[in-house]
Amino acid sequence: MKLETAAFGLVEVKEHEVIHFTSGILGFPDFRRYVLLTQENTLFKFLQAVDDQELTFVLIMPELVRSSYSCRLSEEHAEELGLEHAEHAEVYCIVTIPDNLADMTVNLQAPVIINVKQRLAKQVVLMDSHYHTRHNVLEEMQQSAFEQKRESSYSDQPTRDAQSGV
Amino acid sequence: MLVLTRKTDQAIMIGDSIKIVVVEIRGDQVKLGIEAPRDVAIYRREVYEDIQRENQRAALKKPINVEALDELLQQERSSEDSKKE
C-alpha cells in the first residue's frame, strides 16, 4: 500500500513490514499498526502509522543520545513481545521536534521496544527516575561525550538499569 | 465518577477481566493490587498523563527536514571527536 508520509513523501509499504503494537503508543490507543521507515543518510527512524498517514513519530536509538542508556524489560513485557533474548529487541526513543530544531528533546522514560523478528512492539514506561520525558538531545550528547572522556580514566563502574513496569 | 468504599482485602471488578484489590492500608497510603489482561496498560495517573502528553507533542504535525536534523547531530558528534584529539 502507498502512504504519503511527513518524513519521506510517498512510500510503498508491504504488509509483511507492518509492526503490531500490543497496545498503542500511549495516547493513541486505536492505532496498532506501524511501519518503521528509515533511509541511509539519517540517524533517525520514523514510526509511521499505517492506518493514519498523518500519524508519524520520530525515533532515535537512545544510546546515540546518552551512551550509558540501558533498560530492563519486566518478564511480562518480554513475554508480551515474544522476546526470549535481548538481541531480538530494538530499542528506540521518541523525539519531539519543536520549531527550533536545536531544541529537540527525546523521551528516555518511555522507549519503544520492537521485536523485529515477530513484528511486535510496545511503548514501555520505565520506573527508574533518572529518565524523564524531555531530555534535550544536543545537551545530552555533549554531556555523554564529557562523561565518556572522564570515565575512561577510571576503572569500570557498575551502571544502574532502569526497569520497565509501572 | 463511581466512588466505592472498600476495606483491606476487598476488591472491585471493572468489566469481566479487571480486578483491583486493596492489599494494604497504612496511614494515608493505600496499596492496590491490579489484575488485568495484557493489552490493558496500567500506570500511575501522573506518569501516564506525562507520557501521553509528550507523545501528543511528539506526533509530527507537518513534514520535517530530516537533513537539517541530521546536520545538527553530526555537528555535535564531530565536535566531540575534535575534543577527543
gemmi code that builds the backbone of each chain (N, CA, C; Angstrom):
import gemmi

chains = {
    "A": [
        ("MET", (0.848, -1.209, 0.000), (0.000, 0.000, 0.000), (0.876, 1.250, 0.000)),
        ("LYS", (0.327, 2.333, -0.477), (1.118, 3.571, -0.552), (0.663, 4.532, 0.539)),
        ("LEU", (1.651, 5.165, 1.197), (1.336, 6.153, 2.228), (2.062, 7.459, 1.925)),
        ("GLU", (1.382, 8.571, 2.105), (2.023, 9.867, 1.962), (2.553, 10.247, 3.341)),
        ("THR", (3.880, 10.240, 3.515), (4.433, 10.409, 4.864), (5.104, 11.764, 5.039)),
        ("ALA", (5.134, 12.235, 6.271), (5.752, 13.523, 6.566), (7.263, 13.460, 6.422)),
        ("ALA", (7.814, 12.268, 6.611), (9.276, 12.160, 6.597), (9.832, 11.978, 5.191)),
        ("PHE", (9.221, 11.090, 4.426), (9.823, 10.698, 3.151), (8.861, 10.771, 1.976)),
        ("GLY", (7.796, 11.562, 2.106), (6.870, 11.674, 0.984), (6.125, 10.377, 0.737)),
        ("LEU", (5.901, 10.065, -0.546), (5.116, 8.868, -0.861), (5.981, 7.621, -0.689)),
        ("VAL", (5.456, 6.692, 0.095), (6.237, 5.496, 0.427), (5.409, 4.255, 0.146)),
        ("GLU", (6.055, 3.238, -0.394), (5.363, 1.955, -0.636), (5.618, 1.041, 0.553)),
        ("VAL", (4.550, 0.498, 1.106), (4.686, -0.326, 2.309), (4.079, -1.703, 2.068)),
        ("LYS", (4.830, -2.751, 2.453), (4.308, -4.103, 2.270), (3.708, -4.611, 3.575)),
        ("GLU", (2.712, -5.452, 3.463), (2.043, -5.986, 4.651), (3.020, -6.657, 5.603)),
        ("HIS", (4.019, -7.350, 5.080), (4.925, -8.086, 5.970), (5.883, -7.154, 6.696)),
        ("GLU", (5.863, -5.854, 6.333), (6.731, -4.903, 7.045), (5.994, -4.281, 8.229)),
        ("VAL", (4.696, -4.536, 8.321), (3.894, -3.879, 9.347), (4.218, -4.447, 10.728)),
        ("ILE", (4.420, -3.543, 11.674), (4.719, -3.919, 13.055), (3.454, -3.729, 13.870)),
        ("HIS", (3.151, -4.742, 14.709), (1.928, -4.668, 15.502), (2.216, -4.280, 16.939)),
        ("PHE", (1.636, -3.187, 17.363), (1.796, -2.766, 18.748), (0.774, -3.511, 19.599)),
        ("THR", (1.247, -4.145, 20.672), (0.357, -4.931, 21.512), (-0.655, -4.036, 22.215)),
        ("SER", (-0.220, -2.847, 22.603), (-1.176, -1.801, 22.971), (-0.623, -0.564, 22.268)),
        ("GLY", (-1.438, 0.424, 22.005), (-0.932, 1.502, 21.156), (0.108, 2.365, 21.848)),
        ("ILE", (0.682, 3.285, 21.105), (1.511, 4.331, 21.707), (0.581, 5.070, 22.681)),
        ("LEU", (1.055, 5.361, 23.894), (0.172, 5.978, 24.894), (-0.462, 7.248, 24.352)),
        ("GLY", (-1.765, 7.331, 24.476), (-2.465, 8.488, 23.936), (-3.028, 8.217, 22.553)),
        ("PHE", (-2.589, 7.120, 21.937), (-3.077, 6.749, 20.599), (-3.483, 5.285, 20.603)),
        ("PRO", (-4.429, 4.930, 21.460), (-4.722, 3.514, 21.680), (-5.337, 2.818, 20.474)),
        ("ASP", (-5.936, 3.577, 19.542), (-6.610, 2.938, 18.418), (-5.682, 2.597, 17.275)),
        ("PHE", (-4.452, 3.061, 17.333), (-3.535, 2.794, 16.230), (-2.514, 1.759, 16.657)),
        ("ARG", (-2.589, 0.590, 16.060), (-1.729, -0.522, 16.473), (-0.770, -0.944, 15.367)),
        ("ARG", (-0.956, -0.440, 14.161), (-0.138, -0.910, 13.038), (0.750, 0.223, 12.547)),
        ("TYR", (2.045, -0.035, 12.551), (3.015, 0.960, 12.125), (4.055, 0.301, 11.241)),
        ("VAL", (4.744, 1.147, 10.455), (5.954, 0.664, 9.799), (7.111, 1.552, 10.253)),
        ("LEU", (8.302, 0.968, 10.226), (9.494, 1.693, 10.637), (10.224, 2.145, 9.376)),
        ("LEU", (10.267, 3.433, 9.160), (10.882, 3.955, 7.949), (12.242, 4.549, 8.259)),
        ("THR", (13.175, 4.306, 7.385), (14.477, 4.930, 7.553), (15.137, 5.086, 6.202)),
        ("GLN", (16.204, 5.829, 6.184), (16.993, 5.958, 4.962), (18.449, 5.898, 5.354)),
        ("GLU", (19.308, 5.728, 4.355), (20.727, 5.539, 4.645), (21.382, 6.680, 5.379)),
        ("ASN", (21.077, 7.913, 4.971), (21.894, 9.016, 5.468), (21.426, 9.628, 6.768)),
        ("THR", (20.507, 8.963, 7.440), (19.984, 9.586, 8.639), (20.091, 8.673, 9.854)),
        ("LEU", (20.302, 9.269, 11.009), (20.335, 8.535, 12.268), (18.924, 8.334, 12.815)),
        ("PHE", (17.973, 9.028, 12.226), (16.603, 8.950, 12.717), (15.825, 7.872, 11.986)),
        ("LYS", (14.860, 7.304, 12.702), (13.901, 6.420, 12.044), (12.521, 7.015, 12.299)),
        ("PHE", (11.561, 6.558, 11.536), (10.227, 7.141, 11.625), (9.200, 6.052, 11.798)),
        ("LEU", (8.417, 6.209, 12.842), (7.352, 5.248, 13.096), (6.101, 5.814, 12.438)),
        ("GLN", (5.699, 5.186, 11.364), (4.602, 5.688, 10.558), (3.382, 4.811, 10.765)),
        ("ALA", (2.255, 5.427, 11.191), (1.024, 4.659, 11.358), (0.510, 4.270, 9.971)),
        ("VAL", (0.111, 3.028, 9.845), (-0.386, 2.536, 8.564), (-1.818, 3.010, 8.332)),
        ("ASP", (-2.570, 3.123, 9.419), (-3.987, 3.456, 9.291), (-4.281, 4.939, 9.404)),
        ("ASP", (-3.261, 5.753, 9.581), (-3.451, 7.201, 9.572), (-2.147, 7.785, 9.044)),
        ("GLN", (-2.122, 8.138, 7.764), (-0.836, 8.534, 7.196), (-0.324, 9.844, 7.787)),
        ("GLU", (-1.150, 10.537, 8.561), (-0.689, 11.767, 9.196), (-0.082, 11.532, 10.567)),
        ("LEU", (-0.064, 10.279, 11.006), (0.487, 9.986, 12.332), (1.885, 9.403, 12.200)),
        ("THR", (2.864, 10.201, 12.586), (4.260, 9.793, 12.468), (5.024, 10.214, 13.707)),
        ("PHE", (5.875, 9.324, 14.188), (6.752, 9.666, 15.302), (8.206, 9.570, 14.836)),
        ("VAL", (9.012, 10.483, 15.352), (10.442, 10.464, 15.049), (11.140, 9.641, 16.119)),
        ("LEU", (11.974, 8.700, 15.712), (12.652, 7.835, 16.678), (14.167, 7.976, 16.558)),
        ("ILE", (14.834, 7.721, 17.666), (16.287, 7.646, 17.616), (16.738, 6.584, 18.596)),
        ("MET", (17.864, 5.948, 18.310), (18.400, 4.973, 19.256), (18.915, 5.738, 20.471)),
        ("PRO", (18.427, 5.417, 21.663), (18.768, 6.230, 22.840), (20.262, 6.282, 23.150)),
        ("GLU", (20.990, 5.220, 22.813), (22.410, 5.238, 23.156), (23.201, 6.237, 22.311)),
        ("LEU", (22.587, 6.708, 21.198), (23.247, 7.753, 20.409), (23.168, 9.095, 21.131)),
        ("VAL", (22.163, 9.204, 21.997), (21.975, 10.456, 22.730), (22.664, 10.375, 24.087)),
        ("ARG", (22.381, 9.294, 24.807), (23.034, 9.071, 26.099), (23.686, 7.697, 26.018)),
        ("SER", (25.004, 7.697, 25.956), (25.710, 6.443, 25.672), (25.506, 5.400, 26.754)),
        ("SER", (25.181, 5.831, 27.982), (25.015, 4.883, 29.083), (23.584, 4.354, 29.181)),
        ("TYR", (22.731, 4.702, 28.220), (21.322, 4.324, 28.321), (21.160, 2.816, 28.409)),
        ("SER", (20.362, 2.381, 29.385), (20.039, 0.960, 29.424), (18.685, 0.801, 30.075)),
        ("CYS", (17.992, -0.276, 29.731), (16.724, -0.544, 30.392), (16.502, -2.037, 30.459)),
        ("ARG", (15.761, -2.449, 31.483), (15.428, -3.866, 31.602), (13.926, -4.022, 31.406)),
        ("LEU", (13.572, -5.023, 30.667), (12.149, -5.312, 30.487), (11.663, -6.223, 31.592)),
        ("SER", (10.461, -5.956, 32.083), (9.878, -6.903, 33.028), (9.598, -8.198, 32.273)),
        ("GLU", (9.491, -9.291, 33.028), (9.215, -10.586, 32.387), (7.922, -10.540, 31.587)),
        ("GLU", (6.944, -9.888, 32.157), (5.636, -9.808, 31.479), (5.754, -9.113, 30.140)),
        ("HIS", (6.475, -8.008, 30.128), (6.623, -7.274, 28.873), (7.423, -8.085, 27.867)),
        ("ALA", (8.448, -8.761, 28.365), (9.266, -9.572, 27.459), (8.400, -10.659, 26.826)),
        ("GLU", (7.548, -11.249, 27.651), (6.658, -12.302, 27.145), (5.660, -11.741, 26.150)),
        ("GLU", (5.137, -10.589, 26.480), (4.151, -9.941, 25.615), (4.735, -9.695, 24.226)),
        ("LEU", (6.016, -9.404, 24.195), (6.682, -9.129, 22.927), (7.331, -10.362, 22.320)),
        ("GLY", (7.163, -11.510, 22.957), (7.755, -12.740, 22.431), (9.268, -12.701, 22.437)),
        ("LEU", (9.832, -11.981, 23.410), (11.282, -11.824, 23.446), (11.927, -12.823, 24.385)),
        ("GLU", (12.741, -13.715, 23.811), (13.498, -14.623, 24.670), (14.898, -14.085, 24.913)),
        ("HIS", (15.394, -13.359, 23.941), (16.756, -12.850, 24.047), (16.783, -11.369, 23.747)),
        ("ALA", (17.645, -10.638, 24.442), (17.734, -9.194, 24.240), (18.106, -8.850, 22.803)),
        ("GLU", (18.854, -9.732, 22.138), (19.297, -9.416, 20.766), (18.140, -9.295, 19.791)),
        ("HIS", (16.991, -9.872, 20.127), (15.884, -9.779, 19.191), (15.149, -8.455, 19.304)),
        ("ALA", (15.547, -7.631, 20.284), (14.838, -6.387, 20.529), (15.601, -5.193, 19.985)),
        ("GLU", (14.852, -4.279, 19.405), (15.435, -2.988, 19.051), (14.752, -1.938, 19.917)),
        ("VAL", (15.545, -1.035, 20.455), (15.019, -0.021, 21.375), (15.157, 1.351, 20.738)),
        ("TYR", (14.050, 2.076, 20.679), (14.085, 3.438, 20.154), (13.350, 4.357, 21.113)),
        ("CYS", (13.736, 5.621, 21.098), (13.011, 6.604, 21.896), (12.420, 7.671, 20.977)),
        ("ILE", (11.293, 8.213, 21.419), (10.558, 9.169, 20.596), (11.125, 10.574, 20.785)),
        ("VAL", (11.361, 11.242, 19.676), (11.929, 12.589, 19.694), (10.828, 13.601, 19.432)),
        ("THR", (10.810, 14.664, 20.213), (9.878, 15.768, 19.977), (10.651, 16.879, 19.280)),
        ("ILE", (10.159, 17.286, 18.110), (10.864, 18.312, 17.327), (10.089, 19.622, 17.402)),
        ("PRO", (10.601, 20.622, 18.097), (9.913, 21.917, 18.145), (10.278, 22.753, 16.911)),
        ("ASP", (9.771, 23.969, 16.858), (10.073, 24.822, 15.711), (11.562, 25.096, 15.580)),
        ("ASN", (12.213, 25.344, 16.725), (13.662, 25.478, 16.701), (14.270, 24.082, 16.839)),
        ("LEU", (14.738, 23.536, 15.712), (15.195, 22.137, 15.680), (16.220, 21.820, 16.756)),
        ("ALA", (17.068, 22.796, 17.084), (18.137, 22.536, 18.051), (17.593, 22.264, 19.452)),
        ("ASP", (16.323, 22.604, 19.671), (15.720, 22.349, 20.980), (15.080, 20.971, 21.057)),
        ("MET", (15.321, 20.103, 20.111), (14.652, 18.798, 20.110), (14.931, 18.015, 21.397)),
        ("THR", (13.903, 17.333, 21.861), (14.026, 16.556, 23.100), (13.671, 15.105, 22.825)),
        ("VAL", (14.162, 14.220, 23.669), (13.881, 12.798, 23.497), (13.302, 12.253, 24.800)),
        ("ASN", (12.319, 11.379, 24.648), (11.654, 10.763, 25.781), (12.393, 9.478, 26.148)),
        ("LEU", (13.271, 9.577, 27.145), (14.042, 8.398, 27.530), (13.267, 7.517, 28.511)),
        ("GLN", (12.164, 8.058, 29.028), (11.418, 7.322, 30.040), (10.459, 6.284, 29.435)),
        ("ALA", (10.075, 6.489, 28.205), (9.102, 5.576, 27.599), (9.581, 5.096, 26.228)),
        ("PRO", (10.570, 4.205, 26.222), (11.095, 3.738, 24.940), (10.105, 2.849, 24.203)),
        ("VAL", (10.294, 2.761, 22.904), (9.531, 1.839, 22.073), (10.420, 0.616, 21.838)),
        ("ILE", (9.927, -0.522, 22.247), (10.702, -1.761, 22.107), (10.101, -2.560, 20.967)),
        ("ILE", (10.918, -2.961, 20.031), (10.425, -3.697, 18.862), (11.072, -5.073, 18.782)),
        ("ASN", (10.246, -6.091, 18.687), (10.731, -7.434, 18.380), (10.664, -7.559, 16.870)),
        ("VAL", (11.805, -7.323, 16.232), (11.829, -7.205, 14.778), (11.401, -8.502, 14.103)),
        ("LYS", (11.889, -9.631, 14.650), (11.579, -10.923, 14.034), (10.077, -11.188, 13.984)),
        ("GLN", (9.427, -10.930, 15.111), (7.998, -11.240, 15.175), (7.123, -10.043, 14.834)),
        ("ARG", (7.732, -8.916, 14.518), (6.996, -7.702, 14.160), (6.010, -7.304, 15.257)),
        ("LEU", (6.473, -7.354, 16.521), (5.658, -6.912, 17.646), (6.363, -5.751, 18.330)),
        ("ALA", (5.589, -4.842, 18.887), (6.228, -3.706, 19.549), (5.352, -3.178, 20.668)),
        ("LYS", (5.989, -2.363, 21.519), (5.267, -1.786, 22.640), (6.032, -0.569, 23.121)),
        ("GLN", (5.299, 0.425, 23.592), (5.960, 1.522, 24.287), (5.909, 1.170, 25.768)),
        ("VAL", (7.072, 1.027, 26.409), (7.095, 0.693, 27.828), (7.487, 1.914, 28.642)),
        ("VAL", (6.987, 1.963, 29.866), (7.293, 3.094, 30.741), (8.291, 2.622, 31.789)),
        ("LEU", (9.434, 3.258, 31.864), (10.456, 2.853, 32.821), (10.208, 3.510, 34.163)),
        ("MET", (10.379, 2.708, 35.224), (10.090, 3.241, 36.556), (11.224, 4.084, 37.105)),
        ("ASP", (12.419, 3.816, 36.643), (13.600, 4.477, 37.192), (13.505, 5.994, 37.039)),
        ("SER", (13.751, 6.728, 38.080), (13.533, 8.163, 37.998), (14.640, 8.931, 37.299)),
        ("HIS", (15.757, 8.326, 36.962), (16.730, 9.190, 36.308), (16.507, 9.357, 34.804)),
        ("TYR", (15.403, 8.796, 34.291), (14.991, 9.154, 32.928), (13.658, 9.872, 32.994)),
        ("HIS", (13.490, 10.919, 32.181), (12.186, 11.563, 32.107), (11.822, 11.741, 30.637)),
        ("THR", (10.799, 12.576, 30.381), (10.240, 12.586, 29.026), (10.856, 13.620, 28.087)),
        ("ARG", (11.675, 14.540, 28.623), (12.170, 15.608, 27.752), (13.654, 15.900, 27.925)),
        ("HIS", (14.464, 14.989, 27.473), (15.909, 15.223, 27.533), (16.331, 15.989, 26.286)),
        ("ASN", (17.002, 17.104, 26.475), (17.464, 17.897, 25.321), (18.553, 17.106, 24.596)),
        ("VAL", (18.304, 16.769, 23.341), (19.167, 15.846, 22.600), (20.608, 16.346, 22.492)),
        ("LEU", (20.775, 17.596, 22.065), (22.145, 18.087, 21.843), (22.911, 18.221, 23.164)),
        ("GLU", (22.225, 18.660, 24.205), (22.881, 18.772, 25.512), (23.281, 17.402, 26.037)),
        ("GLU", (22.397, 16.420, 25.860), (22.697, 15.057, 26.305), (23.925, 14.521, 25.589)),
        ("MET", (24.015, 14.786, 24.301), (25.148, 14.278, 23.523), (26.445, 14.907, 24.019)),
        ("GLN", (26.392, 16.206, 24.320), (27.568, 16.893, 24.873), (27.960, 16.271, 26.196)),
        ("GLN", (26.966, 16.060, 27.047), (27.210, 15.529, 28.379), (27.775, 14.104, 28.294)),
        ("SER", (27.203, 13.298, 27.394), (27.678, 11.921, 27.192), (29.140, 11.900, 26.805)),
        ("ALA", (29.503, 12.774, 25.882), (30.884, 12.814, 25.400), (31.812, 13.170, 26.547)),
        ("PHE", (31.389, 14.143, 27.360), (32.180, 14.577, 28.503), (32.366, 13.418, 29.482)),
        ("GLU", (31.254, 12.708, 29.754), (31.329, 11.619, 30.731), (32.148, 10.450, 30.226)),
        ("GLN", (32.067, 10.197, 28.924), (32.869, 9.106, 28.376), (34.352, 9.395, 28.537)),
        ("LYS", (34.707, 10.629, 28.311), (36.118, 11.020, 28.472), (36.573, 10.839, 29.902)),
        ("ARG", (35.687, 11.262, 30.851), (36.046, 11.194, 32.260), (36.133, 9.749, 32.723)),
        ("GLU", (35.187, 8.912, 32.275), (35.148, 7.521, 32.741), (36.297, 6.712, 32.195)),
        ("SER", (36.802, 7.097, 31.069), (37.900, 6.318, 30.505), (39.149, 6.442, 31.357)),
        ("SER", (39.136, 7.368, 32.307), (40.291, 7.448, 33.194), (40.046, 6.744, 34.524)),
        ("TYR", (38.804, 6.207, 34.719), (38.531, 5.410, 35.924), (38.372, 3.948, 35.528)),
        ("SER", (38.395, 3.043, 36.531), (38.093, 1.643, 36.221), (36.590, 1.487, 36.048)),
        ("ASP", (36.148, 0.323, 35.544), (34.731, 0.088, 35.290), (33.887, 0.295, 36.537)),
        ("GLN", (32.772, 1.001, 36.356), (31.868, 1.162, 37.488), (30.538, 0.539, 37.121)),
        ("PRO", (29.815, 0.016, 38.117), (28.514, -0.592, 37.796), (27.524, 0.466, 37.340)),
        ("THR", (26.673, 0.116, 36.367), (25.646, 1.063, 35.946), (24.283, 0.560, 36.394)),
        ("ARG", (23.408, 1.502, 36.711), (22.061, 1.103, 37.141), (21.194, 0.865, 35.914)),
        ("ASP", (20.395, -0.159, 35.948), (19.472, -0.414, 34.846), (18.081, 0.077, 35.215)),
        ("ALA", (17.430, 0.747, 34.287), (16.047, 1.170, 34.522), (15.118, 0.003, 34.233)),
        ("GLN", (14.198, -0.250, 35.133), (13.303, -1.405, 34.988), (11.960, -0.955, 34.428)),
        ("SER", (11.426, -1.714, 33.488), (10.118, -1.359, 32.934), (9.032, -1.862, 33.870)),
        ("GLY", (7.885, -1.254, 33.792), (6.802, -1.686, 34.670), (5.954, -0.489, 34.974)),
        ("VAL", (5.330, -0.430, 36.124), (4.567, 0.766, 36.481), (5.393, 1.622, 37.407)),
    ],
    "B": [
        ("MET", (-18.084, 10.012, 38.329), (-17.150, 9.013, 38.854), (-17.870, 8.168, 39.883)),
        ("LEU", (-17.702, 6.864, 39.792), (-18.296, 5.980, 40.785), (-17.351, 5.901, 41.972)),
        ("VAL", (-17.850, 6.182, 43.172), (-16.996, 6.139, 44.359), (-17.462, 4.992, 45.250)),
        ("LEU", (-16.538, 4.071, 45.539), (-16.863, 2.927, 46.391), (-15.944, 2.922, 47.591)),
        ("THR", (-16.437, 2.441, 48.705), (-15.588, 2.302, 49.881), (-15.251, 0.835, 50.078)),
        ("ARG", (-13.956, 0.562, 50.237), (-13.515, -0.828, 50.420), (-12.604, -0.925, 51.629)),
        ("LYS", (-12.598, -2.135, 52.220), (-11.644, -2.389, 53.316), (-10.510, -3.241, 52.772)),
        ("THR", (-9.485, -3.389, 53.569), (-8.364, -4.248, 53.171), (-8.872, -5.622, 52.753)),
        ("ASP", (-8.308, -6.111, 51.646), (-8.636, -7.425, 51.079), (-9.943, -7.441, 50.296)),
        ("GLN", (-10.659, -6.334, 50.294), (-11.840, -6.298, 49.433), (-11.422, -5.878, 48.033)),
        ("ALA", (-12.276, -6.151, 47.045), (-11.868, -5.912, 45.660), (-12.984, -5.262, 44.855)),
        ("ILE", (-12.601, -4.796, 43.682), (-13.541, -4.198, 42.729), (-13.315, -4.856, 41.381)),
        ("MET", (-14.371, -5.172, 40.671), (-14.235, -5.680, 39.300), (-14.603, -4.564, 38.336)),
        ("ILE", (-13.790, -4.419, 37.290), (-14.134, -3.492, 36.210), (-14.297, -4.335, 34.964)),
        ("GLY", (-15.516, -4.383, 34.434), (-15.768, -5.305, 33.332), (-15.548, -6.721, 33.823)),
        ("ASP", (-15.289, -7.625, 32.890), (-15.122, -9.022, 33.284), (-13.699, -9.362, 33.653)),
        ("SER", (-12.757, -8.526, 33.240), (-11.384, -9.008, 33.366), (-10.427, -8.100, 34.133)),
        ("ILE", (-10.931, -7.058, 34.732), (-10.016, -6.206, 35.506), (-10.435, -6.238, 36.967)),
        ("LYS", (-9.447, -6.584, 37.820), (-9.744, -6.653, 39.247), (-8.783, -5.753, 40.009)),
        ("ILE", (-9.329, -4.995, 40.945), (-8.490, -4.144, 41.801), (-8.747, -4.553, 43.245)),
        ("VAL", (-7.667, -4.862, 43.936), (-7.774, -5.327, 45.323), (-7.069, -4.344, 46.248)),
        ("VAL", (-7.672, -4.060, 47.392), (-6.972, -3.261, 48.399), (-6.071, -4.226, 49.180)),
        ("VAL", (-4.798, -4.131, 48.950), (-3.853, -5.069, 49.550), (-3.511, -4.664, 50.980)),
        ("GLU", (-3.316, -3.358, 51.163), (-2.912, -2.886, 52.492), (-3.269, -1.420, 52.624)),
        ("ILE", (-3.645, -1.032, 53.838), (-3.845, 0.392, 54.107), (-2.944, 0.772, 55.270)),
        ("ARG", (-2.080, 1.742, 55.031), (-1.187, 2.155, 56.120), (-1.161, 3.666, 56.157)),
        ("GLY", (-1.728, 4.240, 57.185), (-1.782, 5.707, 57.268), (-2.585, 6.251, 56.100)),
        ("ASP", (-1.995, 7.177, 55.326), (-2.748, 7.732, 54.204), (-2.370, 7.070, 52.881)),
        ("GLN", (-1.693, 5.910, 52.971), (-1.304, 5.216, 51.743), (-2.093, 3.945, 51.566)),
        ("VAL", (-2.561, 3.759, 50.347), (-3.288, 2.538, 50.022), (-2.460, 1.736, 49.032)),
        ("LYS", (-2.261, 0.469, 49.329), (-1.547, -0.384, 48.379), (-2.593, -1.167, 47.600)),
        ("LEU", (-2.564, -1.004, 46.287), (-3.564, -1.646, 45.431), (-2.938, -2.733, 44.574)),
        ("GLY", (-3.646, -3.839, 44.459), (-3.206, -4.886, 43.540), (-4.135, -4.883, 42.337)),
        ("ILE", (-3.564, -5.042, 41.144), (-4.372, -4.942, 39.931), (-4.147, -6.137, 39.035)),
        ("GLU", (-5.225, -6.783, 38.654), (-5.152, -7.860, 37.669), (-5.877, -7.400, 36.421)),
        ("ALA", (-5.192, -7.494, 35.289), (-5.833, -7.056, 34.052), (-5.228, -7.807, 32.883)),
        ("PRO", (-5.948, -7.901, 31.763), (-5.353, -8.544, 30.595), (-4.155, -7.745, 30.104)),
        ("ARG", (-3.281, -8.422, 29.376), (-2.043, -7.809, 28.919), (-2.229, -6.554, 28.102)),
        ("ASP", (-3.287, -6.479, 27.320), (-3.382, -5.330, 26.423), (-4.019, -4.122, 27.105)),
        ("VAL", (-4.243, -4.229, 28.395), (-4.714, -3.067, 29.152), (-3.526, -2.520, 29.917)),
        ("ALA", (-3.118, -1.297, 29.598), (-1.953, -0.713, 30.252), (-2.355, -0.171, 31.617)),
        ("ILE", (-1.489, -0.323, 32.583), (-1.775, 0.184, 33.932), (-0.646, 1.111, 34.361)),
        ("TYR", (-0.959, 2.330, 34.680), (0.082, 3.280, 35.099), (-0.428, 4.161, 36.217)),
        ("ARG", (0.487, 4.684, 37.009), (0.121, 5.773, 37.919), (-0.359, 6.911, 37.037)),
        ("ARG", (-1.426, 7.557, 37.413), (-2.059, 8.525, 36.521), (-1.117, 9.621, 36.057)),
        ("GLU", (-0.325, 10.185, 36.997), (0.512, 11.319, 36.602), (1.611, 10.898, 35.623)),
        ("VAL", (2.124, 9.676, 35.763), (3.130, 9.179, 34.821), (2.486, 8.999, 33.453)),
        ("TYR", (1.335, 8.370, 33.452), (0.613, 8.131, 32.211), (0.335, 9.431, 31.488)),
        ("GLU", (-0.167, 10.403, 32.228), (-0.513, 11.675, 31.600), (0.706, 12.372, 31.032)),
        ("ASP", (1.807, 12.280, 31.737), (3.032, 12.909, 31.261), (3.494, 12.276, 29.942)),
        ("ILE", (3.503, 10.947, 29.892), (3.938, 10.248, 28.676), (2.959, 10.542, 27.530)),
        ("GLN", (1.696, 10.486, 27.846), (0.669, 10.718, 26.832), (0.813, 12.108, 26.233)),
        ("ARG", (1.010, 13.084, 27.114), (1.162, 14.463, 26.685), (2.384, 14.606, 25.790)),
        ("GLU", (3.467, 13.984, 26.210), (4.692, 14.098, 25.416), (4.541, 13.417, 24.067)),
        ("ASN", (3.865, 12.270, 24.029), (3.607, 11.593, 22.748), (2.791, 12.489, 21.822)),
        ("GLN", (1.803, 13.175, 22.392), (0.974, 14.086, 21.590), (1.842, 15.197, 20.993)),
        ("ARG", (2.731, 15.725, 21.826), (3.624, 16.775, 21.350), (4.553, 16.252, 20.268)),
        ("ALA", (4.951, 15.009, 20.416), (5.950, 14.441, 19.511), (5.378, 14.050, 18.149)),
        ("ALA", (4.069, 13.748, 18.107), (3.478, 13.323, 16.832), (3.664, 14.449, 15.819)),
        ("LEU", (4.227, 14.094, 14.658), (4.546, 15.125, 13.673), (3.285, 15.814, 13.177)),
        ("LYS", (3.312, 17.159, 13.167), (2.157, 17.903, 12.679), (2.370, 18.342, 11.241)),
        ("LYS", (3.632, 18.343, 10.820), (3.942, 18.814, 9.457), (5.211, 18.106, 9.006)),
        ("PRO", (5.478, 18.138, 7.710), (6.704, 17.479, 7.224), (7.937, 18.074, 7.887)),
        ("ILE", (8.953, 17.258, 8.095), (10.174, 17.798, 8.707), (11.360, 17.650, 7.781)),
        ("ASN", (12.342, 18.462, 8.064), (13.569, 18.474, 7.289), (14.571, 17.531, 7.958)),
        ("VAL", (14.574, 16.294, 7.493), (15.415, 15.267, 8.113), (16.893, 15.622, 7.996)),
        ("GLU", (17.254, 16.164, 6.854), (18.664, 16.546, 6.650), (19.127, 17.558, 7.670)),
        ("ALA", (18.291, 18.554, 7.922), (18.659, 19.596, 8.890), (18.858, 18.987, 10.277)),
        ("LEU", (17.994, 18.040, 10.640), (18.120, 17.370, 11.935), (19.435, 16.619, 12.021)),
        ("ASP", (19.745, 15.876, 10.972), (20.980, 15.086, 10.994), (22.204, 15.984, 11.036)),
        ("GLU", (22.105, 17.119, 10.363), (23.235, 18.064, 10.392), (23.534, 18.498, 11.807)),
        ("LEU", (22.494, 18.782, 12.567), (22.686, 19.205, 13.957), (23.384, 18.115, 14.756)),
        ("LEU", (22.946, 16.858, 14.545), (23.569, 15.760, 15.276), (25.018, 15.587, 14.860)),
        ("GLN", (25.250, 15.686, 13.559), (26.612, 15.492, 13.055), (27.545, 16.547, 13.609)),
        ("GLN", (27.039, 17.766, 13.700), (27.853, 18.861, 14.253), (28.265, 18.523, 15.664)),
        ("GLU", (27.304, 17.997, 16.424), (27.576, 17.641, 17.812), (28.587, 16.518, 17.884)),
        ("ARG", (28.438, 15.517, 17.033), (29.337, 14.365, 17.064), (30.736, 14.743, 16.602)),
        ("SER", (30.817, 15.606, 15.621), (32.165, 15.945, 15.142), (32.866, 16.869, 16.109)),
        ("SER", (32.109, 17.648, 16.867), (32.786, 18.485, 17.861), (33.254, 17.625, 19.028)),
        ("GLU", (32.553, 16.485, 19.281), (33.020, 15.534, 20.297), (34.342, 14.936, 19.860)),
        ("ASP", (34.393, 14.550, 18.574), (35.612, 13.914, 18.061), (36.794, 14.859, 18.158)),
        ("SER", (36.552, 16.128, 17.861), (37.688, 17.047, 17.889), (38.125, 17.315, 19.318)),
        ("LYS", (37.189, 17.132, 20.289), (37.577, 17.295, 21.693), (38.462, 16.146, 22.135)),
        ("LYS", (38.205, 14.947, 21.554), (38.964, 13.771, 21.986), (40.418, 13.841, 21.533)),
        ("GLU", (40.645, 14.586, 20.477), (42.010, 14.603, 19.927), (42.989, 15.402, 20.764)),
    ],
}
model = gemmi.Model(1)
for chain_id, residues in chains.items():
    chain = gemmi.Chain(chain_id)
    for i, (resn, *xyz) in enumerate(residues, 1):
        res = gemmi.Residue()
        res.name, res.seqid = resn, gemmi.SeqId(i, " ")
        for name, pos in zip(("N", "CA", "C"), xyz):
            atom = gemmi.Atom()
            atom.name, atom.element = name, gemmi.Element(name[0])
            atom.pos, atom.b_iso = gemmi.Position(*pos), 0.0
            res.add_atom(atom)
        chain.add_residue(res)
    model.add_chain(chain)
structure = gemmi.Structure()
structure.add_model(model)
structure.setup_entities()
